[in-house]
Amino acid sequence: MPAKKILVVDDDVKTVELVKLYLERDGCTVLTAYDGLEALRTFRENHPHLIVLDVMLPGINGVEICRILRGESDVPIIMLTARTRDEDKLTGLDTGADDYVTKPFSPGELAARVRAIFRRLPAERGPTEITSGDIVMNFPKREVYLKGKPVSLTAVEFKILAAFLKEPGRVFDRVELIEKAFGYDFESYDRAIDVHVFNLRRKLEPDPKKPKYIRTVYGAGYKFAEA
């Protein structure tokens, strides 16, 4: 199997080299960039399989880069941030990031998160396609259609929707959705799931304020309404 290409973007050379060392130990090919414009150019020229993206960058910051890339690709993005406030983390997730790591961080943990994302990118065993109401989900192609029109989902959104569609009517609490989406303890940061569910509703629901598909079960979690 060809090596996975990962783009690491950070203006700190030592951080880039350390992350590169750990990812190369896992057999990945690592591309590097040190500012926002270079990151966009490198992505468009090389089409990496995943991006590790610092928030604070010269030129164009990481949040804006994430927003731009989400208009072009569903490539998984792990944000690096020195900001620890919930609002800052939610901003990155709301923009379309799949995960975040707070600085200072363990490069070993970052490498583990990269491996976890790659493990879950291939289609899971089970049905190749599920239809529920106006939504069609094709697992081998990783495509979702709403009323016949393609819907662009991030890797995490795709996994959460897959969990819902495979077990319609089941109530998932936030911890279960974290496990489905990330495969490990997401720093017990369950509000992140609320952001991803909000984004799914925005993309799939006729009226996100009155969801038809993804229902809130107060005090318990979320469920997908059976068609």
C-alpha positions in Angstrom: 0.0 0.0 0.0 1.4 3.5 -0.9 2.6 5.6 2.0 0.0 8.1 3.3 1.0 11.7 2.5 0.5 14.1 5.4 1.0 17.9 5.2 2.3 19.4 8.5 1.8 23.2 8.7 3.4 25.2 11.5 5.6 28.3 11.6 7.8 26.7 14.3 10.5 24.7 12.6 11.2 22.6 15.6 7.6 21.6 16.0 7.4 20.6 12.3 10.6 18.5 12.5 9.4 16.7 15.6 6.0 15.9 14.2 7.6 14.8 10.9 9.9 12.5 12.8 7.1 10.7 14.5 4.9 10.4 11.4 7.7 9.1 9.3 8.3 6.4 11.9 4.7 5.3 11.1 5.7 5.0 7.4 4.0 8.3 6.3 5.4 10.7 3.7 5.5 14.1 5.3 5.2 17.4 3.4 5.8 20.6 5.3 4.8 24.3 5.1 5.5 27.2 7.4 2.8 29.8 6.5 -0.7 29.9 5.2 0.0 30.6 1.5 2.6 27.9 1.3 0.2 25.5 2.9 -2.5 26.1 0.3 0.0 25.8 -2.5 1.5 22.6 -1.2 -2.0 21.1 -0.6 -3.2 21.9 -4.1 0.0 20.6 -5.8 0.4 17.3 -3.8 -3.2 16.3 -2.5 -2.1 14.9 0.9 -4.3 12.4 2.7 -4.4 14.4 5.9 -3.3 17.8 7.2 -1.9 18.8 10.6 -2.6 22.5 10.7 -1.5 25.1 13.3 -4.0 27.8 14.0 -1.6 30.7 14.5 0.2 31.2 11.1 1.7 34.2 9.3 -0.2 35.3 6.2 -3.4 33.3 6.5 -4.3 31.7 9.8 -5.2 28.1 10.2 -8.9 28.6 10.8 -9.2 30.5 7.5 -7.1 27.8 5.7 -9.5 25.2 7.0 -12.5 27.2 5.8 -10.9 27.5 2.3 -10.0 23.8 2.1 -13.5 22.7 3.2 -14.7 24.4 0.0 -12.3 22.2 -2.0 -11.9 18.9 -0.2 -13.0 16.6 2.7 -9.4 15.8 3.6 -9.1 15.1 7.4 -7.7 18.1 9.2 -6.2 18.0 12.7 -5.8 21.5 14.2 -3.0 22.5 16.5 -3.9 25.3 18.9 -2.2 27.0 21.8 -5.7 28.3 22.8 -7.4 26.3 25.5 -10.8 28.1 25.7 -13.7 26.0 24.6 -14.8 28.8 22.2 -11.5 28.7 20.3 -11.7 24.9 19.9 -15.3 25.0 18.8 -14.4 27.6 16.2 -12.0 25.2 14.5 -14.4 22.3 14.6 -17.2 24.5 13.3 -15.0 25.5 10.4 -14.7 21.8 9.4 -11.7 20.5 11.4 -11.9 16.8 12.3 -9.9 17.0 15.5 -7.7 19.3 17.5 -4.6 19.0 19.7 -3.8 21.6 22.3 -0.2 22.9 22.6 2.0 21.8 24.2 1.3 18.4 23.0 2.8 14.9 22.9 4.0 14.0 19.3 3.2 10.4 20.2 -0.4 11.3 21.0 -0.7 13.3 17.7 0.7 10.3 15.8 -1.9 8.1 17.5 -4.7 10.4 16.5 -3.5 10.3 12.9 -3.5 6.5 12.9 -7.0 6.5 14.4 -8.3 8.7 11.6 -6.6 6.6 8.9 -8.0 3.4 10.4 -11.5 4.7 10.0 -11.3 6.2 6.6 -12.0 3.0 4.6 -15.6 1.9 4.4 -16.6 -0.2 7.4 -18.0 -3.7 6.9 -21.7 -3.9 6.4 -24.0 -2.4 3.7 -22.5 -0.6 0.8 -25.4 1.8 0.7 -28.2 3.0 3.0 -31.2 5.0 2.0 -33.3 6.8 4.6 -35.9 9.2 3.4 -34.2 11.7 1.0 -30.7 10.7 2.2 -28.6 8.2 0.4 -25.2 7.2 1.9 -22.7 5.2 -0.2 -19.9 3.7 1.9 -17.3 2.5 -0.6 -17.4 5.9 -2.4 -17.8 7.9 0.8 -20.6 9.9 -0.8 -23.8 11.3 0.6 -26.8 12.5 -1.4 -29.8 14.6 -0.4 -32.7 14.5 -2.8 -30.2 13.3 -5.5 -27.7 16.1 -4.9 -24.2 15.5 -3.4 -23.6 16.7 0.1 -20.0 17.5 1.2 -19.3 16.1 4.7 -16.1 16.0 6.7 -14.6 12.7 7.7 -16.0 13.0 11.2 -19.5 14.1 10.0 -19.5 11.1 7.7 -18.7 8.7 10.5 -21.4 10.2 12.8 -24.0 10.0 10.1 -23.0 6.4 9.3 -23.6 5.5 13.0 -27.0 7.1 12.9 -28.1 5.5 9.6 -26.9 2.0 10.6 -29.0 2.1 13.7 -32.0 4.4 13.1 -34.0 5.1 16.2 -31.2 4.2 18.6 -30.3 6.9 21.1 -26.5 7.7 21.1 -25.1 9.6 24.0 -22.2 11.9 23.3 -19.5 9.5 24.6 -20.7 6.8 22.2 -20.6 9.3 19.2 -17.1 10.3 20.2 -16.0 6.7 20.1 -17.8 6.2 16.7 -16.1 9.3 15.3 -12.7 9.2 16.8 -12.1 5.8 18.3 -10.6 7.1 21.5 -11.3 9.5 24.4 -11.6 12.9 22.9 -10.4 14.6 26.1 -14.0 14.1 27.4 -14.8 17.2 25.3 -18.4 16.1 24.5 -19.4 19.6 23.3 -17.4 18.9 20.1 -20.1 16.4 19.1 -22.7 19.1 19.4 -20.8 21.1 16.9 -20.6 18.2 14.4 -24.3 17.4 14.9 -25.2 21.1 14.3 -23.2 21.0 11.1 -24.9 17.8 9.9 -28.3 19.4 10.5 -27.3 22.5 8.6 -26.3 20.4 5.6 -29.1 17.8 5.7 -32.2 19.2 7.4 -34.9 21.2 5.6 -35.2 23.3 8.7 -32.2 22.8 11.1 -34.1 24.5 13.9 -36.9 21.8 13.6 -34.8 18.7 12.7 -36.6 16.0 10.7 -33.8 13.5 10.8 -31.3 14.1 13.7 -33.4 14.5 16.8 -32.2 15.6 20.2 -33.2 13.3 23.1 -32.9 15.7 26.1 -30.7 14.4 28.8 -29.7 11.4 26.7 -28.1 12.4 23.4 -29.2 12.1 19.7 -31.0 9.7 17.5 -31.8 9.4 13.8 -35.5 9.3 13.1 -36.5 6.2 11.4 -37.9 6.8 7.9 
